[in-house]
């Protein structure tokens, strides 16, 4: 139901609001949480999603100026609340020159509110993996709304139809894209998520291959049913574990596995990286030589922006939607597909995927065949 | 070709004379706190040996004095001798929430930040202007800088490595208002990544006064030694810049010491592709030579807490050296070291601290100090210490390998005696004559480089690389290289996701010998 734009019109709203304010505790996100979020989101980026560093810098600036952000659990949304889903779109390289400005993403949300007439209850991430994990925080700081503790990927993925809401066949439109110079566009209607991907990509390229976007608004009910819950908290927890372990000179990978039910797949050294850009994606393969328990065993990882399939001695052992994370064996920090290089010592781990992607429909969207690998999905975690 | 190489190390300042490809003489002087005195002394010592004179007594023609110095990096790390800088960024309305200095350590920012100005300008990834340059605002900023008494200016602009025209124009406008300004354009420091490139430019601008004074002092030191030769300063990447360019871009000389020792190792061994282990008094550096140059770190390098993208060698440093503390029960070697106090604190020298050098003296590997003082150390004990040192070295070499298989290892530095002839994962260990002065040798033989790091569109991969190579060649020649001697030592291409029209980012680096006209 996309027509009604004032939630106040719904009978019982005020009562519900009062009820909610009694039980709901918005949690303030501390700057230390954000430092952890940046580290954890890079891990959940599974090789892509762009570095969260500049987003983190923006948040440090905002917190220094007195801005604060609060986190709201999905369960505290009312069914007819509206939630904005935001992300930055574009080439990470352009982002290194045209630095993320915290106000731009807030303008994308503002444009969406002007376009739809909704007032958003909170702001969530489209993609918790990589730099996009910080985008909702920047918007939230400027717009004085809470961040909703959820996203639509549980990681990073390269395309718009690779989301839980696309799996749920929720409407893909409208979408707003803004640029720091004041350019504003609305994609009002498209038939499918794939079309949304194609059209918004074109706009993004014209803007200079970088744009701040607010995706199709989601109702509280939709977020409860289809979003991937708790991923901001999860990202903070992973980052916190890594940072604590670094601080204490302990094994950061063991620390991640103590907060997430993941599995170590491999430990080794990068011996070859092959990259090519096709259809606007960074595709390629990385080969590793085993170390420790994996001495003599070869691993190969295929990527399309993110790590997609892992083969051990020619046999596929992990694949999307399982999260494949390549981590620096010493620091525990994630290694991206754009920057991985010869000689790096890494540990490859798998983290369990959101259940929504394990359904037949989910696998159509993000299983190995969605990336053109003719492999039947088998989870690392099903054995 | 006759050159003098000088390396200012933590303990010694070494000078070496190289003639027609041969090391003629090596001398050492203690490093002085002001650095310059140590250089003067080392040059004087070299003169005293008579190698700088012809048989007739006339002074020989010297083609160049190449100095590797830690002056500039020390200034940043120790927060001394820094100039207040006006930062001008072209790129509004983008990037405004992350102004210049935004990720600097506060103590350093407080010393360097003279003021920040941001105006409209900059380019897109494909060379389109992002916004037209707001010239009136640049002039207004220049007047404010002038009023604030700022003379050192760092200019940055979005995508300036692709199109430096806005930075150049802004520099002209500022020079028109502040004729004696020292201006650093970030595009002169290459590399995509606005914040890191801008940081490098601001550090460079902060070193403007120090660079002017230091280079002048070096030139005076050479003149006072009676040597008539141009001064070159060695850079992070194993090449040199002639004095005027080094004065303009002092940040390029930040990490030349380690690079020089690797280059020197290549030269002294005649090997172009090998691993190098440089064992000093306190630390051991391990790096990899490719085509005679160190492989560079590909990532962000922090200098004094500031993120930069400098061309720096990819090195692994471990706490093992000739001055490393040794304890026997339980067995431990390093990472603590007596450092430059070795000749006072080592047991063979009458001190109380057992060091790796004492072990080497006891086992007859080194002839130094008083062997009687370490006679109580038996052969078994010595072997245990050597084995432990070898284990640490093996581990470091293994971590720096980029491919499986055994490698050739060149051992240099004053502590090279800790590197055994046989090591796991190493096919051959090469010890070279003058290996303890490899860094001064590396300085003496340094070449000139040029680099291009740019995005190309609608070109085949081959054409894009060729275009980048042409730009890099021109830059090397502008920096003083002889065109006929240029060779490409690095070529890296990266296709770009999300960009249309086969965009590819190409980085090419070329080197050549110093052109005759400079000598």
Boltz contact constraints between the chains, C-beta under 6 A:
constraints:
  - contact:
      token1: [A, 57]
      token2: [B, 98]
      max_distance: 6.0
  - contact:
      token1: [A, 57]
      token2: [B, 103]
      max_distance: 6.0
  - contact:
      token1: [A, 58]
      token2: [B, 97]
      max_distance: 6.0
  - contact:
      token1: [A, 90]
      token2: [B, 498]
      max_distance: 6.0
  - contact:
      token1: [A, 91]
      token2: [B, 496]
      max_distance: 6.0
  - contact:
      token1: [A, 91]
      token2: [B, 498]
      max_distance: 6.0
  - contact:
      token1: [A, 91]
      token2: [B, 499]
      max_distance: 6.0
  - contact:
      token1: [A, 93]
      token2: [B, 496]
      max_distance: 6.0
  - contact:
      token1: [A, 94]
      token2: [B, 125]
      max_distance: 6.0
  - contact:
      token1: [A, 96]
      token2: [B, 193]
      max_distance: 6.0
  - contact:
      token1: [A, 97]
      token2: [B, 158]
      max_distance: 6.0
  - contact:
      token1: [A, 97]
      token2: [B, 159]
      max_distance: 6.0
  - contact:
      token1: [A, 97]
      token2: [B, 194]
      max_distance: 6.0
  - contact:
      token1: [A, 98]
      token2: [B, 94]
      max_distance: 6.0
  - contact:
      token1: [A, 98]
      token2: [B, 158]
      max_distance: 6.0
  - contact:
      token1: [A, 99]
      token2: [B, 95]
      max_distance: 6.0
  - contact:
      token1: [A, 99]
      token2: [B, 98]
      max_distance: 6.0
  - contact:
      token1: [A, 99]
      token2: [B, 194]
      max_distance: 6.0
  - contact:
      token1: [A, 101]
      token2: [B, 96]
      max_distance: 6.0
  - contact:
      token1: [A, 101]
      token2: [B, 97]
      max_distance: 6.0
  - contact:
      token1: [A, 102]
      token2: [B, 97]
      max_distance: 6.0
  - contact:
      token1: [A, 180]
      token2: [B, 93]
      max_distance: 6.0
  - contact:
      token1: [A, 180]
      token2: [B, 94]
      max_distance: 6.0
  - contact:
      token1: [A, 181]
      token2: [B, 93]
      max_distance: 6.0
  - contact:
      token1: [A, 205]
      token2: [B, 500]
      max_distance: 6.0
  - contact:
      token1: [A, 208]
      token2: [B, 124]
      max_distance: 6.0
  - contact:
      token1: [A, 209]
      token2: [B, 125]
      max_distance: 6.0
  - contact:
      token1: [A, 209]
      token2: [B, 498]
      max_distance: 6.0
  - contact:
      token1: [A, 209]
      token2: [B, 499]
      max_distance: 6.0
  - contact:
      token1: [A, 271]
      token2: [B, 403]
      max_distance: 6.0
  - contact:
      token1: [A, 276]
      token2: [B, 495]
      max_distance: 6.0
  - contact:
      token1: [A, 277]
      token2: [B, 495]
      max_distance: 6.0
  - contact:
      token1: [A, 277]
      token2: [B, 496]
      max_distance: 6.0
  - contact:
      token1: [A, 277]
      token2: [B, 497]
      max_distance: 6.0
  - contact:
      token1: [A, 280]
      token2: [B, 497]
      max_distance: 6.0
  - contact:
      token1: [A, 280]
      token2: [B, 498]
      max_distance: 6.0
  - contact:
      token1: [A, 281]
      token2: [B, 497]
      max_distance: 6.0
  - contact:
      token1: [A, 282]
      token2: [B, 497]
      max_distance: 6.0
  - contact:
      token1: [A, 289]
      token2: [B, 404]
      max_distance: 6.0
  - contact:
      token1: [A, 341]
      token2: [B, 298]
      max_distance: 6.0
  - contact:
      token1: [A, 342]
      token2: [B, 402]
      max_distance: 6.0
  - contact:
      token1: [A, 343]
      token2: [B, 402]
      max_distance: 6.0
